[in-house]
């Protein structure tokens, strides 16, 4: 079997079909832990078929332990790459917390170095996500991590991290025939910055298969697992069951013409998209082994005419709203439960606040606030005034040389300060933008437009000489919070 390999920009080589081990969590949900050695034995077939890369996470049950056992004790595991994720709860992050999390991964994987450590952030208005990446970068430079990636990042925050010196080489995101968000700005940015997209959900948890062709729309009770519950929401948002059936019919005709399956056709189509390094196909170790079928992804290709037919069918669907990862951060929450209730209990406020006699102040902790004696934002009754804000985090400059990245980070800080004072970004009624170079006005305006498209506050933009050559843009804002808040 001739499984294609891809070399990431960090030099790490992985198979273009990555075997995802998230279903181990489901197999252990009854409370019984799988035996590491006997379960690891089932990974042998995948490795022997050329599928030498496995993907897991800190919350996939004992997946890391099983994978570590396989790599350490089975001959077929010696040359395999083990990718994992760290998904901390929202809130402040310290260097020690990050170091402890990485050492936990190493212990469970029985390794001296994590091949690829992927980080997930639940929201971006709390700056802890950037702290975590800076600390992970330090551990990469120490040699505990070979390559760094992220998961479910949107383009704006991938850009913020990359332009701030974080050496990211992958972004693992939902990307399928139904969910095409990664095919636009994300693909362009990744292709030009050495970042490979790792696409999951390419078969929509099994919906993209002949099994569902011509079948009546399933009820919630018909959906047997979290993946099906989740991806049924994607189908609904994309236009519903009838439109989905039309797509399945087109895919089935092309698959039969090629001599393959709908599922393989769907994954192969994603492999051929710009910036896609690999697709991730889930496995239930010891049950329903599909490694020989997955390896057949490389036995055929899609002609330009067939690709055009698929594209025309997809054009009949509604676009999934937003950018990659938005399903975890803003409505509609396209998760199994339709919200974040099965993931998180709460989001702590991004910044500390000080309550005074007639006002409440929010402080982000930059060096400028303490030096010049001002607050990031002040709330008086239902009005919030946010100080002129630059792309500064603590003592670090963020988004160096990139006005778009700086604008997005600044708006994150504005959002975080307003949230800390009981409001939302949607409460903003005015923004004022100062650009250091008028040539950057359109890039900054477009970034502002991406974040405020549905809010549309009053706005002014002027060219100004900013304090600090590294700052390309500065923004201040005002918000009026509804009395009930």
C-alpha positions in Angstrom: 0.0 0.0 0.0 1.4 3.4 -1.0 0.3 5.8 1.7 1.5 9.4 0.9 3.6 11.2 3.5 4.0 14.9 4.1 6.9 16.8 5.7 5.7 19.6 7.8 7.6 22.9 7.8 9.3 21.9 11.0 10.7 18.7 9.4 8.3 16.3 11.1 7.1 13.7 8.6 3.5 12.4 9.0 1.2 10.2 6.9 -1.4 12.1 5.0 -4.1 10.0 6.7 -3.8 10.4 10.4 -5.6 7.9 12.6 -7.7 9.8 15.2 -8.1 8.1 18.6 -10.9 10.3 20.0 -13.3 7.4 20.2 -11.2 5.8 23.0 -12.9 8.3 25.3 -16.3 7.0 24.2 -15.2 3.4 24.6 -14.2 4.2 28.2 -17.2 6.4 29.1 -18.7 3.5 31.2 -15.8 4.0 33.6 -13.8 0.9 32.5 -10.3 1.7 31.3 -9.0 -0.2 28.3 -6.0 -2.4 28.8 -3.1 -0.5 27.3 -1.1 -3.5 25.9 -4.0 -5.4 24.3 -5.5 -2.3 22.9 -2.2 -1.0 21.6 -1.9 -4.3 19.6 -4.8 -3.2 17.4 -2.7 -0.2 16.2 -0.3 -2.6 14.5 -2.6 -3.1 11.5 -2.7 0.7 10.9 1.1 1.1 11.1 1.7 -1.9 8.8 -0.7 -0.4 6.2 1.4 2.7 6.2 -0.8 4.8 8.4 2.0 5.6 10.8 0.6 8.7 12.4 -1.9 8.8 15.3 -3.7 11.8 16.8 -4.9 12.0 20.4 -5.5 14.5 23.2 -5.2 14.9 27.0 -9.0 14.3 27.2 -9.3 11.3 24.9 -9.5 8.9 27.8 -6.3 6.7 27.9 -5.5 7.3 24.3 -2.0 8.7 25.1 -1.2 5.8 27.3 -2.2 3.3 24.7 -0.3 5.1 22.0 2.8 5.3 24.2 2.6 1.6 24.9 2.4 0.9 21.2 5.4 3.0 20.3 7.5 1.7 23.2 6.7 -2.0 23.0 5.6 -2.9 19.5 8.0 -3.1 16.6 5.5 -1.4 14.2 5.2 1.5 16.6 8.9 2.5 16.6 8.7 4.7 13.5 5.2 6.1 14.2 4.5 9.8 14.9 2.3 10.5 17.9 0.4 13.8 17.8 -1.4 15.0 20.8 -3.3 18.1 22.2 -3.4 20.1 25.3 -6.9 21.6 26.0 -6.8 23.5 29.3 -9.8 25.1 30.9 -10.3 28.8 30.4 -8.4 31.1 32.8 -4.9 32.3 33.7 -2.0 30.1 32.6 1.4 30.0 34.3 4.7 28.7 33.0 4.6 25.9 35.6 1.1 24.9 34.5 2.3 24.6 30.9 5.4 22.7 31.8 3.4 20.3 34.0 1.0 19.7 31.1 3.8 18.9 28.7 5.5 16.5 31.2 2.1 14.8 31.7 2.0 14.2 27.9 5.6 12.9 27.9 4.8 10.5 30.8 1.7 9.1 29.2 3.4 8.8 25.8 6.5 7.2 27.4 8.6 9.7 25.3 11.4 12.2 25.7 9.8 14.6 23.2 6.3 15.2 21.9 6.2 14.9 18.1 3.5 17.5 17.7 1.8 19.3 20.6 -1.4 21.1 19.5 -3.0 23.7 21.7 -6.7 24.6 21.9 -8.1 27.9 23.3 -11.7 28.3 24.3 -11.8 32.0 23.8 -9.5 34.8 22.7 -10.7 37.7 24.8 -8.8 36.2 27.7 -5.1 36.7 26.9 -4.1 33.4 28.6 -4.2 31.7 25.2 -1.2 33.7 24.2 0.6 33.1 27.4 0.2 29.4 26.9 1.7 29.5 23.4 4.7 31.6 24.5 5.4 29.1 27.2 5.0 26.2 24.8 7.4 27.9 22.4 10.0 28.0 25.3 9.5 24.2 25.8 9.9 23.6 22.1 13.2 25.5 22.2 14.2 23.4 25.1 13.6 20.3 23.1 10.6 18.8 24.9 8.4 19.5 21.9 9.5 18.8 18.3 6.7 20.7 16.6 3.9 23.1 17.7 0.4 23.3 16.3 -3.0 24.6 17.3 -6.5 23.2 16.9 -9.7 25.1 16.0 -8.0 28.4 15.6 -9.5 31.0 13.3 -7.4 32.9 10.8 -7.1 36.1 12.8 -5.6 34.4 15.9 -3.4 32.0 13.9 -2.0 35.2 12.4 -1.6 36.9 15.8 0.4 33.9 17.1 2.5 33.4 14.0 3.4 37.1 13.7 4.3 37.2 17.4 7.1 34.6 17.1 5.2 31.3 17.8 6.5 28.7 15.4 3.2 27.0 14.4 3.3 24.4 11.7 -0.3 23.0 11.8 -3.9 24.0 12.5 -6.3 21.1 13.1 -9.8 22.2 12.0 -13.2 20.9 10.8 -13.0 20.8 7.0 -15.3 18.8 4.8 -17.5 19.0 1.8 -20.2 20.5 4.1 -18.0 22.7 6.2 -15.8 24.6 3.8 -14.7 27.5 6.1 -11.0 26.5 5.9 -11.0 26.8 2.2 -10.9 30.6 2.0 -8.8 33.0 4.0 -7.5 30.2 6.2 -6.1 28.2 3.3 -4.5 31.3 1.8 -2.8 32.3 5.1 -1.6 28.7 5.8 -0.2 28.2 2.3 1.8 31.4 2.5 3.1 30.8 6.0 4.2 27.2 6.1 1.2 25.9 8.1 -0.5 22.6 7.2 -4.2 22.2 7.7 -5.0 18.9 9.5 -8.6 18.3 8.4 -11.0 16.4 10.7 -14.7 15.7 10.2 -14.1 14.9 6.5 -16.8 12.2 6.5 -19.1 14.1 9.0 -18.9 11.3 11.6 -20.2 8.8 9.0 -22.9 10.9 7.4 -20.9 11.2 4.2 -21.4 7.5 3.3 -23.8 5.4 1.3 -25.4 4.3 4.5 -27.4 7.6 4.7 -28.2 7.8 1.0 -31.9 7.9 0.4 -32.6 7.5 4.1 -35.2 9.6 6.0 -33.9 12.4 8.2 -32.8 11.0 11.5 -34.3 12.3 14.8 -32.1 13.2 17.7 -32.9 9.8 19.3 -31.5 8.1 16.1 -28.1 9.5 16.6 -26.0 7.1 18.5 -22.9 9.1 19.3 -21.5 12.6 19.9 -20.0 12.9 16.4 -23.4 12.2 14.7 -25.1 14.7 17.0 -22.5 17.3 16.2 -22.4 16.9 12.4 -26.2 16.7 12.1 -26.1 20.3 13.2 -23.7 21.2 10.4 -26.0 19.6 7.9 -29.0 21.6 9.3 -27.1 24.9 9.1 -25.9 24.0 5.6 -29.4 23.8 4.3 -31.0 20.7 5.8 -31.5 17.0 5.0 -33.0 17.4 1.5 -30.0 19.5 0.2 -27.7 17.0 1.9 -29.3 14.1 0.1 -28.8 15.9 -3.2 -25.0 16.2 -2.5 -24.9 12.5 -1.5 -26.5 11.5 -4.8 -23.8 13.4 -6.7 -21.1 11.9 -4.6 -22.4 8.4 -5.0 -22.5 8.7 -8.8 -18.9 9.9 -8.9 -17.8 7.3 -6.4 -19.3 4.5 -8.4 -17.7 5.9 -11.6 -14.3 5.8 -9.9 -14.9 2.5 -8.1 -14.6 3.8 -4.6 -16.9 4.8 -1.7 -18.5 8.1 -0.8 -16.5 8.3 2.4 -13.1 7.8 0.5 -14.2 10.3 -2.2 -15.0 12.9 0.5 -11.7 12.5 2.2 -9.7 12.4 -1.0 -11.4 15.6 -2.1 -10.2 17.4 1.1 -6.7 16.0 0.7 -6.5 17.8 -2.7 -7.5 21.2 -1.2 -5.0 24.0 -0.8 -2.8 23.8 2.4 -4.2 20.5 3.5 -1.4 18.3 4.9 -3.5 15.4 6.1 -7.0 14.2 6.9 -7.9 12.6 10.2 -9.9 9.5 10.2 -11.3 8.2 13.5 -10.7 4.6 14.7 -12.3 2.4 17.3 -9.3 0.2 18.2 -10.4 -3.4 18.3 -13.7 -2.7 16.5 -14.4 -2.0 12.9 -10.8 -1.7 11.7 -10.8 0.3 8.5 -7.1 0.7 7.9 -7.0 -1.1 4.6 -9.9 1.1 3.3 -8.2 4.3 4.5 -5.0 3.3 2.7 -7.0 3.1 -0.5 -7.4 6.8 -0.4 -4.2 6.9 -2.5 -5.3 4.4 -5.1 -7.4 6.9 -7.1 -7.6 10.5 -8.1 -10.4 12.9 -8.9 -10.6 14.3 -12.4 -11.1 18.0 -13.0 -14.6 17.3 -14.4 -15.5 15.2 -11.4 -14.2 17.9 -9.1 -16.3 20.5 -11.0 -19.4 18.3 -10.5 -18.8 18.1 -6.8 -18.2 21.9 -6.6 -21.5 22.6 -8.4 -23.4 20.3 -6.0 -21.8 22.0 -3.0 -22.8 25.5 -4.3 -26.4 24.6 -3.6 -25.6 24.5 0.2 -25.6 27.3 2.6 -22.1 28.3 3.9 -21.3 27.4 7.5 -21.0 30.8 9.2 -17.8 32.4 10.5 -14.3 31.1 10.5 -12.7 27.9 11.7 -13.4 27.1 15.4 -16.2 29.6 15.7 -18.5 26.6 16.6 -16.8 26.6 20.0 -16.8 30.3 20.6 -20.0 31.9 19.3 -23.6 31.0 18.2 -24.6 28.8 16.5 -22.7 26.4 18.7 -22.3 23.4 16.3 -21.4 21.0 19.1 -23.1 17.7 20.1 -25.2 19.5 22.7 -25.6 22.8 20.8 -23.8 24.7 23.4 -20.6 24.3 25.5 -22.3 22.6 28.5 -20.6 19.3 28.0 -17.2 21.0 27.6 -17.1 23.9 30.2 -18.7 25.2 33.3 -17.7 28.8 33.2 -15.5 31.5 31.6 -13.5 33.6 34.2 -13.3 37.4 33.5 -10.3 38.2 31.3 -9.0 41.1 33.5 -8.9 42.1 37.1 -11.3 44.8 38.3 -11.2 47.4 41.0 -14.5 48.6 42.5 -14.5 52.2 43.6 -17.2 54.6 44.9 -18.8 55.5 41.6 -16.9 53.4 39.1 -15.3 50.1 38.3 -11.9 49.8 36.6 -10.5 47.0 34.5 -6.7 46.5 34.3 -4.9 44.4 31.7 -1.5 44.6 33.3 0.5 46.2 30.5 3.6 48.3 31.5 1.9 51.5 30.2 -1.0 51.3 32.6 1.1 51.3 35.8 3.6 53.8 34.4 1.1 56.4 33.1 -1.5 55.9 35.8 -4.6 54.9 33.8 -7.0 51.9 33.5 -7.6 49.8 30.5 -11.3 50.6 30.8 -13.6 52.3 33.3 -17.4 51.6 33.8 -19.6 54.4 35.2 -23.2 53.2 35.6 -23.9 51.5 32.2 -21.2 53.3 30.2 -17.8 51.8 29.6 -14.9 53.8 28.2 -11.9 51.8 26.9 -8.5 53.6 26.8 -6.5 53.8 23.6 -5.3 50.2 23.2 -2.2 48.9 21.4 -1.0 45.4 20.6 0.8 45.0 23.9 0.6 42.0 26.3 2.5 42.6 29.5 5.9 43.6 28.3 5.6 41.9 24.9 4.7 43.5 21.6 2.2 41.4 19.6 1.7 41.1 15.9 5.1 42.6 15.0 5.0 44.3 11.6 1.4 43.0 10.9 -1.3 45.7 11.1 -4.1 43.1 10.7 -2.8 40.9 13.5 -2.4 44.0 15.8 -5.9 45.2 15.0 -7.4 41.8 15.9 -5.4 41.6 19.2 -6.4 45.1 20.1 -10.1 44.3 19.6 -9.6 41.1 21.7 -8.3 43.4 24.5 -11.2 45.8 24.1 -13.6 42.8 24.2 -11.9 41.4 27.3 -12.0 44.7 29.2 -15.7 45.2 28.4 -16.5 41.6 29.4 -14.6 42.1 32.7 -16.9 45.0 33.4 -20.1 43.0 32.7 -20.7 43.8 29.0 -20.1 42.3 25.6 -18.3 43.4 22.4 -21.8 43.9 21.0 -22.4 46.8 23.4 -19.8 48.9 21.7 -21.3 52.1 20.2 -18.1 54.0 19.1 -14.6 53.2 18.1 -11.7 55.5 17.2 -8.8 54.2 15.2 -5.3 55.7 14.9 -3.0 54.3 12.3 0.7 55.1 12.2 0.9 54.7 8.4 -2.0 55.7 6.2 -1.0 53.0 3.7 -2.3 50.5 6.3 -5.8 52.0 6.6 -7.6 49.5 4.4 -6.0 46.4 6.1 -6.9 47.8 9.5 -10.4 48.8 8.3 -11.1 45.3 7.0 -10.0 43.7 10.2 -12.2 46.1 12.2 -15.0 45.3 9.7 -14.6 41.6 10.3 -15.1 42.0 14.0 -17.8 44.7 14.0 -19.7 43.8 10.9 -22.9 43.0 12.8 -22.4 45.6 15.5 -21.6 48.7 13.3 -20.5 51.3 16.0 -19.9 54.9 15.1 -16.2 55.1 13.9 -13.4 57.5 13.2 -10.0 56.6 11.7 -7.1 59.0 11.4 -3.4 58.9 10.7 -1.4 59.7 13.9 2.1 59.5 15.2 1.9 56.7 17.7 4.2 56.3 20.7 6.4 53.3 19.9 7.7 52.4 16.5 6.4 48.8 16.9 2.8 50.0 17.2 1.0 50.2 13.8 -2.5 50.9 15.2 -4.2 52.1 18.3 -7.9 51.9 19.1 -10.2 53.3 21.8 -13.8 52.3 22.3 -17.0 53.2 24.2 -19.8 50.8 25.1 -23.2 51.2 26.6 -24.4 48.2 28.6 -28.1 47.4 28.8 -29.4 48.1 32.3 -30.2 44.4 32.9 -26.5 43.7 32.7 
